[in-house]
Structure formats: C-alpha cells, structure tokens
C-alpha cells in the first residue's frame, strides 16, 4: 500500500476545498464559474455554488479511486499506478484555479 499517494492526494484535495471557499467568499453571488474537465478550455459556465462544489467533489472521487488502487492487490505493481491519480488530482486543482481566475475576470467585466 502506498500511503504517500493517498496523503498527497488528500493535501491536494484540501487545497481544492480552500480554493472553493476562497472563491465562494470573493466572487459575487451571481457569478458564473467555468467547468470543463478535459483539454480544450472552459466551455460550460455554471452558477458559482454548483461549480465550487463540483471541483472538490470530483477530487473526492479521484482520491477514493487512489485509495482503492493504493490498497489493491498488495503487489508492487500498484505503487506507480497509485501515484498517477494524485497527479491527475493536481491537474484538476490547477483547472479549478484557472476557472476561478476566469470567473473573477468575467465578474469584473473583463470578458
């Protein structure tokens, strides 16, 4: 079991929750936050409340998958795979950060 992958993913998840709390406090109530999980930019603008819950919720799913892979068969083959998902989680956190920046620019009239 690679507990480091689970702990690393947990830290990134806490950062994602912190980003959501920060955005919930700083963005206006009627703000729209872009959500697009994939390559190609943001193309789906959602209400602030939905989007700021969706990012950490997807992080929880990824972290649960990480815990399942890290606790897999007990062989050494699962260790490299266990580290791939926290890296994916880090990419989702970076996407959340970019989405919050885009929402901030849009709410200030920059879009």
MODELLER restraints for C-alpha pairs under 7 A, 6 or more apart:
rsr = mdl.restraints
at = mdl.atoms
rsr.add(forms.Gaussian(group=physical.xy_distance, feature=features.Distance(at['CA:1:A'], at['CA:70:A']), mean=4.99, stdev=0.5))
rsr.add(forms.Gaussian(group=physical.xy_distance, feature=features.Distance(at['CA:1:A'], at['CA:71:A']), mean=5.00, stdev=0.5))
rsr.add(forms.Gaussian(group=physical.xy_distance, feature=features.Distance(at['CA:1:A'], at['CA:74:A']), mean=6.19, stdev=0.5))
rsr.add(forms.Gaussian(group=physical.xy_distance, feature=features.Distance(at['CA:2:A'], at['CA:70:A']), mean=5.23, stdev=0.5))
rsr.add(forms.Gaussian(group=physical.xy_distance, feature=features.Distance(at['CA:2:A'], at['CA:79:A']), mean=5.88, stdev=0.5))
rsr.add(forms.Gaussian(group=physical.xy_distance, feature=features.Distance(at['CA:2:A'], at['CA:82:A']), mean=6.94, stdev=0.5))
rsr.add(forms.Gaussian(group=physical.xy_distance, feature=features.Distance(at['CA:3:A'], at['CA:70:A']), mean=6.99, stdev=0.5))
rsr.add(forms.Gaussian(group=physical.xy_distance, feature=features.Distance(at['CA:5:A'], at['CA:82:A']), mean=6.02, stdev=0.5))
rsr.add(forms.Gaussian(group=physical.xy_distance, feature=features.Distance(at['CA:5:A'], at['CA:83:A']), mean=5.35, stdev=0.5))
rsr.add(forms.Gaussian(group=physical.xy_distance, feature=features.Distance(at['CA:5:A'], at['CA:86:A']), mean=6.40, stdev=0.5))
rsr.add(forms.Gaussian(group=physical.xy_distance, feature=features.Distance(at['CA:6:A'], at['CA:63:A']), mean=6.87, stdev=0.5))
rsr.add(forms.Gaussian(group=physical.xy_distance, feature=features.Distance(at['CA:6:A'], at['CA:66:A']), mean=6.27, stdev=0.5))
rsr.add(forms.Gaussian(group=physical.xy_distance, feature=features.Distance(at['CA:6:A'], at['CA:67:A']), mean=5.82, stdev=0.5))
rsr.add(forms.Gaussian(group=physical.xy_distance, feature=features.Distance(at['CA:8:A'], at['CA:86:A']), mean=6.61, stdev=0.5))
rsr.add(forms.Gaussian(group=physical.xy_distance, feature=features.Distance(at['CA:9:A'], at['CA:63:A']), mean=6.01, stdev=0.5))
rsr.add(forms.Gaussian(group=physical.xy_distance, feature=features.Distance(at['CA:9:A'], at['CA:86:A']), mean=4.75, stdev=0.5))
rsr.add(forms.Gaussian(group=physical.xy_distance, feature=features.Distance(at['CA:9:A'], at['CA:89:A']), mean=6.75, stdev=0.5))
rsr.add(forms.Gaussian(group=physical.xy_distance, feature=features.Distance(at['CA:12:A'], at['CA:89:A']), mean=6.92, stdev=0.5))
rsr.add(forms.Gaussian(group=physical.xy_distance, feature=features.Distance(at['CA:12:A'], at['CA:90:A']), mean=6.27, stdev=0.5))
rsr.add(forms.Gaussian(group=physical.xy_distance, feature=features.Distance(at['CA:13:A'], at['CA:56:A']), mean=6.64, stdev=0.5))
rsr.add(forms.Gaussian(group=physical.xy_distance, feature=features.Distance(at['CA:13:A'], at['CA:59:A']), mean=5.97, stdev=0.5))
rsr.add(forms.Gaussian(group=physical.xy_distance, feature=features.Distance(at['CA:16:A'], at['CA:56:A']), mean=5.77, stdev=0.5))
rsr.add(forms.Gaussian(group=physical.xy_distance, feature=features.Distance(at['CA:16:A'], at['CA:93:A']), mean=5.66, stdev=0.5))
rsr.add(forms.Gaussian(group=physical.xy_distance, feature=features.Distance(at['CA:17:A'], at['CA:56:A']), mean=5.85, stdev=0.5))
rsr.add(forms.Gaussian(group=physical.xy_distance, feature=features.Distance(at['CA:20:A'], at['CA:52:A']), mean=5.14, stdev=0.5))
rsr.add(forms.Gaussian(group=physical.xy_distance, feature=features.Distance(at['CA:23:A'], at['CA:100:A']), mean=6.59, stdev=0.5))
rsr.add(forms.Gaussian(group=physical.xy_distance, feature=features.Distance(at['CA:27:A'], at['CA:104:A']), mean=6.61, stdev=0.5))
rsr.add(forms.Gaussian(group=physical.xy_distance, feature=features.Distance(at['CA:31:A'], at['CA:47:A']), mean=6.40, stdev=0.5))
rsr.add(forms.Gaussian(group=physical.xy_distance, feature=features.Distance(at['CA:31:A'], at['CA:48:A']), mean=5.56, stdev=0.5))
rsr.add(forms.Gaussian(group=physical.xy_distance, feature=features.Distance(at['CA:31:A'], at['CA:103:A']), mean=6.87, stdev=0.5))
rsr.add(forms.Gaussian(group=physical.xy_distance, feature=features.Distance(at['CA:31:A'], at['CA:107:A']), mean=6.22, stdev=0.5))
rsr.add(forms.Gaussian(group=physical.xy_distance, feature=features.Distance(at['CA:32:A'], at['CA:45:A']), mean=5.72, stdev=0.5))
rsr.add(forms.Gaussian(group=physical.xy_distance, feature=features.Distance(at['CA:32:A'], at['CA:46:A']), mean=5.31, stdev=0.5))
rsr.add(forms.Gaussian(group=physical.xy_distance, feature=features.Distance(at['CA:32:A'], at['CA:47:A']), mean=4.71, stdev=0.5))
rsr.add(forms.Gaussian(group=physical.xy_distance, feature=features.Distance(at['CA:32:A'], at['CA:48:A']), mean=5.23, stdev=0.5))
rsr.add(forms.Gaussian(group=physical.xy_distance, feature=features.Distance(at['CA:32:A'], at['CA:103:A']), mean=6.16, stdev=0.5))
rsr.add(forms.Gaussian(group=physical.xy_distance, feature=features.Distance(at['CA:33:A'], at['CA:45:A']), mean=5.39, stdev=0.5))
rsr.add(forms.Gaussian(group=physical.xy_distance, feature=features.Distance(at['CA:33:A'], at['CA:46:A']), mean=5.43, stdev=0.5))
rsr.add(forms.Gaussian(group=physical.xy_distance, feature=features.Distance(at['CA:33:A'], at['CA:47:A']), mean=6.16, stdev=0.5))
rsr.add(forms.Gaussian(group=physical.xy_distance, feature=features.Distance(at['CA:33:A'], at['CA:48:A']), mean=5.43, stdev=0.5))
rsr.add(forms.Gaussian(group=physical.xy_distance, feature=features.Distance(at['CA:33:A'], at['CA:51:A']), mean=6.04, stdev=0.5))
rsr.add(forms.Gaussian(group=physical.xy_distance, feature=features.Distance(at['CA:33:A'], at['CA:99:A']), mean=6.20, stdev=0.5))
rsr.add(forms.Gaussian(group=physical.xy_distance, feature=features.Distance(at['CA:33:A'], at['CA:100:A']), mean=6.51, stdev=0.5))
rsr.add(forms.Gaussian(group=physical.xy_distance, feature=features.Distance(at['CA:33:A'], at['CA:103:A']), mean=5.09, stdev=0.5))
rsr.add(forms.Gaussian(group=physical.xy_distance, feature=features.Distance(at['CA:34:A'], at['CA:42:A']), mean=5.52, stdev=0.5))
rsr.add(forms.Gaussian(group=physical.xy_distance, feature=features.Distance(at['CA:34:A'], at['CA:43:A']), mean=6.58, stdev=0.5))
rsr.add(forms.Gaussian(group=physical.xy_distance, feature=features.Distance(at['CA:34:A'], at['CA:44:A']), mean=5.39, stdev=0.5))
rsr.add(forms.Gaussian(group=physical.xy_distance, feature=features.Distance(at['CA:34:A'], at['CA:45:A']), mean=4.14, stdev=0.5))
rsr.add(forms.Gaussian(group=physical.xy_distance, feature=features.Distance(at['CA:34:A'], at['CA:46:A']), mean=6.08, stdev=0.5))
rsr.add(forms.Gaussian(group=physical.xy_distance, feature=features.Distance(at['CA:34:A'], at['CA:99:A']), mean=5.47, stdev=0.5))
rsr.add(forms.Gaussian(group=physical.xy_distance, feature=features.Distance(at['CA:34:A'], at['CA:103:A']), mean=6.93, stdev=0.5))
rsr.add(forms.Gaussian(group=physical.xy_distance, feature=features.Distance(at['CA:35:A'], at['CA:42:A']), mean=5.88, stdev=0.5))
rsr.add(forms.Gaussian(group=physical.xy_distance, feature=features.Distance(at['CA:35:A'], at['CA:43:A']), mean=6.90, stdev=0.5))
rsr.add(forms.Gaussian(group=physical.xy_distance, feature=features.Distance(at['CA:35:A'], at['CA:44:A']), mean=5.29, stdev=0.5))
rsr.add(forms.Gaussian(group=physical.xy_distance, feature=features.Distance(at['CA:35:A'], at['CA:45:A']), mean=6.09, stdev=0.5))
rsr.add(forms.Gaussian(group=physical.xy_distance, feature=features.Distance(at['CA:35:A'], at['CA:46:A']), mean=6.96, stdev=0.5))
rsr.add(forms.Gaussian(group=physical.xy_distance, feature=features.Distance(at['CA:35:A'], at['CA:51:A']), mean=6.57, stdev=0.5))
rsr.add(forms.Gaussian(group=physical.xy_distance, feature=features.Distance(at['CA:35:A'], at['CA:99:A']), mean=6.94, stdev=0.5))
rsr.add(forms.Gaussian(group=physical.xy_distance, feature=features.Distance(at['CA:36:A'], at['CA:42:A']), mean=5.06, stdev=0.5))
rsr.add(forms.Gaussian(group=physical.xy_distance, feature=features.Distance(at['CA:36:A'], at['CA:43:A']), mean=6.20, stdev=0.5))
rsr.add(forms.Gaussian(group=physical.xy_distance, feature=features.Distance(at['CA:36:A'], at['CA:44:A']), mean=6.15, stdev=0.5))
rsr.add(forms.Gaussian(group=physical.xy_distance, feature=features.Distance(at['CA:55:A'], at['CA:96:A']), mean=6.54, stdev=0.5))
rsr.add(forms.Gaussian(group=physical.xy_distance, feature=features.Distance(at['CA:59:A'], at['CA:89:A']), mean=6.09, stdev=0.5))
rsr.add(forms.Gaussian(group=physical.xy_distance, feature=features.Distance(at['CA:62:A'], at['CA:85:A']), mean=6.51, stdev=0.5))
rsr.add(forms.Gaussian(group=physical.xy_distance, feature=features.Distance(at['CA:62:A'], at['CA:89:A']), mean=6.57, stdev=0.5))
rsr.add(forms.Gaussian(group=physical.xy_distance, feature=features.Distance(at['CA:66:A'], at['CA:82:A']), mean=5.65, stdev=0.5))
rsr.add(forms.Gaussian(group=physical.xy_distance, feature=features.Distance(at['CA:66:A'], at['CA:85:A']), mean=5.83, stdev=0.5))
rsr.add(forms.Gaussian(group=physical.xy_distance, feature=features.Distance(at['CA:69:A'], at['CA:78:A']), mean=6.37, stdev=0.5))
rsr.add(forms.Gaussian(group=physical.xy_distance, feature=features.Distance(at['CA:69:A'], at['CA:82:A']), mean=5.56, stdev=0.5))
rsr.add(forms.Gaussian(group=physical.xy_distance, feature=features.Distance(at['CA:70:A'], at['CA:78:A']), mean=6.30, stdev=0.5))
rsr.add(forms.Gaussian(group=physical.xy_distance, feature=features.Distance(at['CA:70:A'], at['CA:79:A']), mean=6.45, stdev=0.5))
rsr.add(forms.Gaussian(group=physical.xy_distance, feature=features.Distance(at['CA:70:A'], at['CA:82:A']), mean=5.12, stdev=0.5))
rsr.add(forms.Gaussian(group=physical.xy_distance, feature=features.Distance(at['CA:72:A'], at['CA:78:A']), mean=6.59, stdev=0.5))
rsr.add(forms.Gaussian(group=physical.xy_distance, feature=features.Distance(at['CA:105:A'], at['CA:111:A']), mean=6.58, stdev=0.5))
